Amino acid sequence: MVSSPKINYTILVPQGAEYQAVCRGLSKTGSPQPQVLPIPIGYQPVTHYLEKWQKSEQFLTDTRPQVLLMGLAGSLSPQYNIGDIVLYQNSIWVSNQSEPSLPGSDRKLQLNSQTLPSAISTDSTLTTLVHHHLQEKTYLVKGLTSDRLIWSSLEKQQLSQLYQAGVVDMEGYAVLKVLNSKEVAVAMLRVISDDCYYDLPDLNCAFSPDGALKALPLAIGMIRQPLAATRLIRGSLKGLRVLQEVTADLFRVC
């Protein structure tokens, strides 16, 4: 790690274990802690959250707001493995209703490769500062945001092929879309918690409309697919550990 200009970030991180990991990392820095906001999971919930946040006194009185979105992500490519740290160059939005038809998929989808949605870029200056600080520890990637959990390894590989994206999450594009409209500088740093080789449990029924995880459907989904659940737990624990460490590295007083 090298010394770099200190930046007055507001950190956004999905609520729950990811938020707790970031807070633990900050507690080890020995420096004044930035504001950390736990955001809901998913495109629509985080969009509504950010629209309300924009009206808050804290947001309105910050003359140069700078946001760092942190958390976990899934790999779409063999290039990125569990525990790798990725820094987004941009993100593209793919919804269950609007994504293109994929070879080998039996899902009935709308668009074709001639009408792919446009990517939104992260702030290049802020991204460069974070990358300079962490150096060889990070990969610069193209991201994809989905309105649901991409649990199938086959679909991950197909999405990577079609969109040329390396990682997938459920919030990144929404953050960029809402905050870019307000000229807020956004960088996005995530840690890979699941790879593209194995299926995850299908936990989409465990997400509530307000972006929280429902305990009972989550438990049932894990029990139904024990091997996939074990891989998910192991990958998440490693990802959370790295997320805590990279948070401490990024904000530690040099």
Backbone hydrogen bonds in HBPLUS format (Angstrom, degrees):
<---DONOR---> <-ACCEPTOR-->    atom                        ^
c    i                          cat <-CA-CA->   ^        H-A-AA   ^      H-
h    n   atom  resd res      DA  || num        DHA   H-A  angle D-A-AA Bond
n    s   type  num  typ     dist DA aas  dist angle  dist       angle   num
A0009-TYR N   A0007-ILE O   3.01 MM   2  5.69 126.7  2.31 107.1  91.8     1
A0010-THR N   A0066-GLN O   2.81 MM  56  6.18 137.7  1.98 153.0 166.9     2
A0068-LEU N   A0010-THR O   2.96 MM  58  6.23 158.0  2.01 146.4 151.6     3
A0011-ILE N   A0035-GLN O   2.84 MM  24  6.16 166.5  1.86 169.5 167.1     4
A0037-LEU N   A0011-ILE O   2.81 MM  26  6.15 168.2  1.82 166.9 169.4     5
A0012-LEU N   A0068-LEU O   2.98 MM  56  6.18 158.1  2.02 137.1 143.3     6
A0070-MET N   A0012-LEU O   2.85 MM  58  6.22 163.7  1.88 169.5 175.1     7
A0013-VAL N   A0037-LEU O   3.17 MM  24  6.42 158.3  2.22 160.5 160.5     8
A0039-ILE N   A0013-VAL O   2.93 MM  26  5.80 156.8  1.99 128.2 135.8     9
A0015-GLN N   A0039-ILE O   2.84 MM  24  5.43 151.9  1.91 162.3 155.7    10
A0020-GLN N   A0016-GLY O   3.04 MM   4  6.31 161.5  2.08 154.9 160.6    11
A0021-ALA N   A0017-ALA O   2.95 MM   4  6.14 151.7  2.03 144.8 152.0    12
A0022-VAL N   A0018-GLU O   3.09 MM   4  6.37 161.1  2.13 151.7 155.7    13
A0023-CYS N   A0019-TYR O   3.03 MM   4  6.27 161.7  2.06 151.6 156.8    14
A0024-ARG N   A0020-GLN O   2.94 MM   4  6.16 154.1  2.01 146.9 153.8    15
A0025-GLY N   A0021-ALA O   3.00 MM   4  6.26 155.8  2.06 146.3 153.0    16
A0026-LEU N   A0022-VAL O   2.96 MM   4  6.25 157.6  2.01 151.4 157.2    17
A0027-SER N   A0023-CYS O   3.04 MM   4  6.22 145.8  2.16 142.8 151.7    18
A0028-LYS N   A0025-GLY O   3.17 MM   3  5.49 154.5  2.24 106.5 114.1    19
A0029-THR N   A0026-LEU O   3.14 MM   3  5.35 170.2  2.15 115.0 116.9    20
A0041-ILE N   A0211-GLY O   2.82 MM 170  4.33 175.8  1.82 122.1 123.5    21
A0046-VAL N   A0042-GLY O   3.11 MM   4  6.08 161.9  2.14 147.9 153.3    22
A0047-THR N   A0043-TYR O   3.02 MM   4  6.12 147.1  2.13 145.1 155.0    23
A0048-HIS N   A0044-GLN O   3.05 MM   4  6.30 165.3  2.07 158.3 160.4    24
A0049-TYR N   A0045-PRO O   3.01 MM   4  6.21 155.0  2.07 143.6 151.1    25
A0050-LEU N   A0046-VAL O   2.95 MM   4  6.08 164.8  1.97 147.9 150.9    26
A0051-GLU N   A0047-THR O   3.02 MM   4  6.22 153.5  2.09 148.5 156.1    27
A0052-LYS N   A0048-HIS O   3.19 MM   4  6.43 149.9  2.28 143.9 150.6    28
A0053-TRP N   A0049-TYR O   2.91 MM   4  6.20 154.7  1.98 146.8 155.0    29
A0054-GLN N   A0050-LEU O   2.95 MM   4  6.10 152.3  2.03 148.5 153.7    30
A0055-LYS N   A0052-LYS O   3.03 MM   3  5.45 148.1  2.14 108.3 117.8    31
A0056-SER N   A0053-TRP O   2.93 MM   3  5.17 164.4  1.96 113.5 118.5    32
A0060-LEU N   A0056-SER O   3.08 MM   4  6.29 166.6  2.10 153.0 156.9    33
A0061-THR N   A0057-GLU O   2.97 MM   4  6.02 144.7  2.10 151.1 158.5    34
A0062-ASP N   A0059-PHE O   3.34 MM   3  5.40 154.6  2.41 101.4 108.7    35
A0067-VAL N   A0185-ALA O   2.79 MM 118  6.13 172.0  1.80 169.7 171.0    36
A0187-ALA N   A0067-VAL O   2.96 MM 120  6.42 156.0  2.02 157.9 165.5    37
A0069-LEU N   A0187-ALA O   2.88 MM 118  6.31 160.5  1.91 161.3 161.8    38
A0189-LEU N   A0069-LEU O   2.78 MM 120  6.12 157.6  1.83 168.2 176.0    39
A0191-VAL N   A0071-GLY O   2.94 MM 120  6.44 145.8  2.06 143.2 153.4    40
A0073-ALA N   A0191-VAL O   2.90 MM 118  5.88 140.5  2.06 143.6 141.9    41
A0193-SER N   A0073-ALA O   2.91 MM 120  6.01 159.3  1.95 169.9 171.5    42
A0074-GLY N   A0168-VAL O   2.93 MM  94  5.14 172.0  1.94 155.8 156.9    43
A0168-VAL N   A0074-GLY O   2.81 MM  94  5.14 151.9  1.89 146.3 153.7    44
A0075-SER N   A0194-ASP O   2.83 MM 119  6.10 173.8  1.83 165.7 167.9    45
A0076-LEU N   A0166-GLY O   2.83 MM  90  5.09 167.0  1.84 140.0 135.5    46
A0080-TYR N   A0077-SER O   3.18 MM   3  5.91 163.1  2.21 121.7 124.7    47
A0084-ASP N   A0081-ASN O   2.99 MM   3  5.68 162.4  2.02 144.0 145.5    48
A0083-GLY N   A0192-ILE O   2.85 MM 109  5.28 168.2  1.87 140.1 142.6    49
A0192-ILE N   A0084-ASP O   2.90 MM 108  5.41 163.6  1.92 158.3 163.6    50
A0139-TYR N   A0085-ILE O   2.89 MM  54  6.33 146.2  2.01 145.0 155.3    51
A0086-VAL N   A0190-ARG O   2.79 MM 104  5.39 173.4  1.79 162.8 165.2    52
A0190-ARG N   A0086-VAL O   2.92 MM 104  5.39 166.4  1.94 158.1 162.5    53
A0087-LEU N   A0139-TYR O   2.72 MM  52  5.95 163.6  1.75 163.8 165.2    54
A0141-VAL N   A0087-LEU O   2.99 MM  54  6.05 156.9  2.04 140.5 145.3    55
A0088-TYR N   A0188-MET O   2.94 MM 100  5.42 160.4  1.98 155.1 160.9    56
A0089-GLN N   A0141-VAL O   2.75 MM  52  5.78 157.3  1.80 176.2 168.6    57
A0122-THR N   A0089-GLN O   3.04 MM  33  5.56 165.7  2.06 125.2 128.2    58
A0143-GLY N   A0090-ASN O   2.94 MM  53  5.92 160.1  1.98 138.0 142.8    59
A0091-SER N   A0120-ILE O   2.91 MM  29  5.49 145.4  2.03 141.7 152.1    60
A0120-ILE N   A0091-SER O   2.86 MM  29  5.49 159.6  1.90 156.8 158.5    61
A0092-ILE N   A0143-GLY O   3.00 MM  51  6.34 139.3  2.17 127.1 136.6    62
A0145-THR N   A0092-ILE O   2.74 MM  53  6.01 167.2  1.76 169.4 171.4    63
A0094-VAL N   A0145-THR O   2.89 MM  51  6.10 161.3  1.93 174.7 173.2    64
A0098-SER N   A0095-SER O   3.14 MM   3  5.16 133.0  2.37  95.9 108.4    65
A0099-GLU N   A0095-SER O   2.97 MM   4  5.55 135.8  2.17 157.8 156.2    66
A0101-SER N   A0111-LEU O   3.33 MM  10  6.61 141.9  2.49 156.5 150.7    67
A0105-SER N   A0102-LEU O   3.05 MM   3  5.42 158.4  2.10 136.6 135.1    68
A0115-THR N   A0112-ASN O   2.95 MM   3  5.75 170.7  1.96 129.1 132.3    69
A0123-ASP N   A0186-VAL O   2.82 MM  63  5.36 168.9  1.83 154.3 157.4    70
A0127-THR N   A0123-ASP O   2.95 MM   4  6.01 160.1  1.98 152.1 158.6    71
A0128-THR N   A0124-SER O   2.92 MM   4  5.96 153.9  1.99 140.7 147.8    72
A0129-LEU N   A0125-THR O   3.06 MM   4  6.33 154.2  2.12 146.9 153.4    73
A0130-VAL N   A0126-LEU O   3.09 MM   4  6.39 161.2  2.13 150.3 154.5    74
A0131-HIS N   A0127-THR O   2.90 MM   4  6.08 162.9  1.93 150.3 155.7    75
A0132-HIS N   A0128-THR O   2.82 MM   4  5.94 156.5  1.88 148.2 154.6    76
A0133-HIS N   A0129-LEU O   3.06 MM   4  6.23 152.5  2.14 142.1 149.2    77
A0134-LEU N   A0130-VAL O   3.08 MM   4  6.35 156.7  2.14 151.9 157.2    78
A0135-GLN N   A0131-HIS O   2.62 MM   4  5.39 141.3  1.76 146.6 158.0    79
A0137-LYS N   A0134-LEU O   3.25 MM   3  5.67 165.6  2.27 128.2 129.0    80
A0138-THR N   A0135-GLN O   3.32 MM   3  6.39 173.9  2.32 133.2 132.8    81
A0166-GLY N   A0142-LYS O   2.80 MM  24  5.61 161.4  1.83 153.3 157.5    82
A0144-LEU N   A0167-VAL O   2.91 MM  23  6.15 132.4  2.14 140.3 155.0    83
A0169-ASP N   A0144-LEU O   2.93 MM  25  6.44 147.9  2.03 154.9 164.8    84
A0146-SER N   A0169-ASP O   2.93 MM  23  6.32 160.7  1.96 161.1 161.5    85
A0200-LEU N   A0151-TRP O   2.79 MM  49  4.67 162.5  1.82 140.4 146.4    86
A0156-LYS N   A0152-SER O   3.03 MM   4  6.30 154.1  2.10 147.1 154.6    87
A0157-GLN N   A0153-SER O   3.10 MM   4  6.36 162.9  2.13 149.5 152.4    88
A0158-GLN N   A0154-LEU O   3.01 MM   4  6.27 153.5  2.08 147.8 155.8    89
A0159-LEU N   A0155-GLU O   2.83 MM   4  5.99 161.4  1.87 154.0 158.4    90
A0160-SER N   A0156-LYS O   2.98 MM   4  6.21 157.4  2.04 149.7 155.9    91
A0161-GLN N   A0157-GLN O   3.08 MM   4  6.26 155.5  2.14 141.3 147.6    92
A0162-LEU N   A0158-GLN O   2.96 MM   4  6.17 159.5  2.01 150.8 156.1    93
A0163-TYR N   A0159-LEU O   2.88 MM   4  5.85 170.4  1.89 153.8 156.8    94
A0164-GLN N   A0160-SER O   2.82 MM   4  5.05 130.8  2.06 133.3 141.6    95
A0175-VAL N   A0171-GLU O   3.13 MM   4  6.37 158.0  2.18 158.8 165.7    96
A0176-LEU N   A0172-GLY O   3.07 MM   4  6.38 164.4  2.10 155.3 159.1    97
A0177-LYS N   A0173-TYR O   2.84 MM   4  6.00 164.1  1.86 153.8 158.6    98
A0178-VAL N   A0174-ALA O   3.03 MM   4  6.11 171.8  2.03 152.8 154.5    99
A0179-LEU N   A0175-VAL O   3.01 MM   4  5.94 165.8  2.03 150.2 154.4   100
A0180-ASN N   A0176-LEU O   2.87 MM   4  5.50 153.8  1.94 139.9 147.5   101
A0182-LYS N   A0179-LEU O   2.97 MM   3  5.17 147.7  2.08 103.6 113.7   102
A0184-VAL N   A0179-LEU O   3.05 MM   5  5.27 166.7  2.07 143.4 143.8   103
A0183-GLU N   A0180-ASN O   3.02 MM   3  4.85 163.7  2.05 106.7 108.6   104
A0206-ALA N   A0203-LEU O   2.87 MM   3  5.37 159.3  1.91 117.8 124.9   105
A0207-PHE N   A0204-ASN O   3.40 MM   3  5.86 173.2  2.40 113.4 115.2   106
A0214-LYS N   A0206-ALA O   2.68 MM   8  5.04 162.1  1.71 153.6 159.5   107
A0208-SER N   A0212-ALA O   2.81 MM   4  5.31 171.2  1.81 159.7 162.9   108
A0211-GLY N   A0208-SER O   3.02 MM   3  5.41 162.5  2.05 120.0 121.0   109
A0218-LEU N   A0214-LYS O   3.05 MM   4  6.07 153.2  2.13 152.8 161.3   110
A0219-ALA N   A0215-ALA O   2.92 MM   4  6.14 160.4  1.96 152.4 157.1   111
A0220-ILE N   A0216-LEU O   2.95 MM   4  6.19 164.1  1.98 158.2 162.5   112
A0221-GLY N   A0217-PRO O   2.93 MM   4  6.01 160.8  1.97 145.1 150.4   113
A0222-MET N   A0218-LEU O   3.06 MM   4  6.29 151.0  2.14 146.8 154.3   114
A0223-ILE N   A0219-ALA O   2.98 MM   4  6.19 159.0  2.02 150.2 155.9   115
A0224-ARG N   A0220-ILE O   3.02 MM   4  6.18 153.5  2.09 150.6 157.0   116
A0225-GLN N   A0222-MET O   3.29 MM   3  5.46 138.6  2.47  99.8 110.2   117
A0229-ALA N   A0225-GLN O   2.80 MM   4  5.94 153.3  1.87 155.1 164.3   118
A0230-THR N   A0226-PRO O   2.88 MM   4  6.04 150.9  1.97 143.4 150.2   119
A0231-ARG N   A0227-LEU O   3.12 MM   4  6.43 159.2  2.16 148.0 152.8   120
A0232-LEU N   A0228-ALA O   2.94 MM   4  6.18 155.2  2.00 146.0 153.3   121
A0233-ILE N   A0229-ALA O   2.91 MM   4  6.13 160.8  1.94 151.4 155.9   122
A0234-ARG N   A0230-THR O   3.01 MM   4  6.19 168.7  2.02 151.4 154.5   123
A0235-GLY N   A0231-ARG O   2.91 MM   4  6.00 165.8  1.93 150.2 154.8   124
A0236-SER N   A0232-LEU O   2.86 MM   4  5.92 157.5  1.91 147.5 154.2   125
A0237-LEU N   A0233-ILE O   2.93 MM   4  6.09 161.5  1.96 151.2 155.9   126
A0238-LYS N   A0234-ARG O   3.10 MM   4  6.34 160.7  2.14 147.9 152.8   127
A0239-GLY N   A0235-GLY O   2.86 MM   4  6.02 162.9  1.89 148.4 154.0   128
A0240-LEU N   A0236-SER O   2.79 MM   4  5.95 159.2  1.83 152.2 157.4   129
A0241-ARG N   A0237-LEU O   3.06 MM   4  6.19 151.9  2.14 140.4 147.8   130
A0242-VAL N   A0238-LYS O   3.03 MM   4  6.31 162.5  2.06 154.2 158.2   131
A0243-LEU N   A0239-GLY O   2.84 MM   4  6.03 154.3  1.90 146.3 154.6   132
A0244-GLN N   A0240-LEU O   2.96 MM   4  6.16 155.1  2.02 145.1 150.6   133
A0245-GLU N   A0241-ARG O   3.05 MM   4  6.34 157.5  2.11 144.5 150.8   134
A0246-VAL N   A0242-VAL O   2.80 MM   4  6.02 165.2  1.82 160.4 163.3   135
A0247-THR N   A0243-LEU O   3.06 MM   4  6.11 150.3  2.16 141.0 148.9   136
A0248-ALA N   A0244-GLN O   3.12 MM   4  6.39 159.8  2.17 146.2 151.1   137
A0249-ASP N   A0245-GLU O   2.92 MM   4  6.21 158.1  1.96 149.2 155.7   138
A0250-LEU N   A0246-VAL O   2.93 MM   4  6.00 160.0  1.97 145.0 149.9   139
A0251-PHE N   A0247-THR O   3.14 MM   4  6.28 154.0  2.21 149.8 155.4   140
A0252-ARG N   A0248-ALA O   2.91 MM   4  5.54 121.8  2.26 144.7 154.2   141
